[in-house]
Amino acid sequence: MDKLLQSLKRITQGIIVELDQKDYEQLGSFVEERQIIIDQLQSMNQSFNDQQKLVIKDILQHDDVIVRRMQQLKDEAKSGIDKIERARVHNNAYEQPYAQESYFFDKKK
């Protein structure tokens, strides 16, 4: 159990060191790796001693910072999608609303 907690602490500290340079894929990999370790810890069905609880508390201190970075990346992606959507709406406003294959017939008098 201590080995898993130390592994969890190591990857958490590793992501925190360069959190501002991490992209969504790297954070996604971190979350997946972290979840695997947490699942292994939960499958052990053992209670934590005081030392282990301190390690867990130390790890959880970083959650707010990580979640904030993930939210920032989410907001950046949302603004990019909104910008693309606005551009699409503007382009549609300038497109011809009628079919391109229309014909005009002129009658002679």
N, C-alpha and C positions, 0 to 999 in steps of 0.2 A: 504494500500500500504506500509506503514511504517513497518507493521508487516512482510510482505513478504520480504522486503529488509533486515530487521534484521535477519530473518531466513536464508536468502541467505548469509549474512555476517557471521552468526554463523557457518553454515556448511563449509564455505570456510576457516574460521580460524581453525576449527576443523581438516580439512584435511591437512592444512599447518603445524600444530604443529608436526605431525608425518609422514610427507610426505615420508621420506626415508624408512619408514617401511611399507608403503602401497603397496599392490600388485595390479595387474591389475583389479581384481574383485572389490576391494574396491574403486579404482578410477572410475571404470565403474558405480558402485552404486552412487558415488558422482555426476558424470556427469548426470545420469538419474534424480536424485533428484533435481539437479540444474536446469535442463531443465524444469522440471515441474513447478518450481517456476517462471522461466523466462516466460514460456507460460502464467501463471496466470497474471503476471505483464503486458504482452503485451495485454492480453484480456481486461484489464481495460481501455485502450485507454485514459489514462490521462497523462498530462505532469508532469514532476518531478520538485519539488521546489529545491532551492539551497542546502538545507540540504540533500535531497535525492540524488542529483547529487554527493555530496561529498562521501556519503556512496557507491554509485556505483563506483566512481573513486577508492575508497579504495579497493573495492572487485576486480576490474580489475587489480590492481597492482600485485596481486598474480597469475594472469593467466600465465605469462611467466614461473614462477617457476613450476606450475602444468603441463604445456605443456612440459616443459623440462623433468620432471619426467616420463610423459607418453611416450615421445620419447625414453627415456632411457629403459623403460620396453619393448617397441617395438623393439629396437635394440637388447636387450638380447634375446627376443623370436626369432628374425631373425637369430641371430648367433647360437642358439640352433637348429633351423630347418636346417640351412646350415651344421652344424656338423653332424646331422643325415643323411642328403643327401649325404655328403662325405663318411660316413661310409657305406651307402647302395651301393654307386658306387664301393668302395673298395671290399666289399663282393661279388658283382656281378662279379668282375674281377677274383676271385678265384673259382667261381662256374663252374661246368662242362658245356661246351657249347653244349654238345650232350645229347641225351636221355639216361637215366639210364638203360633202358631195351634193350640195343643193344647186339647183339650176334656175336661171332666170330666162323667161321666154318673153320676147318683144314682138308685138303685133305691128304689122305695117298697115298704114291707112290707105 
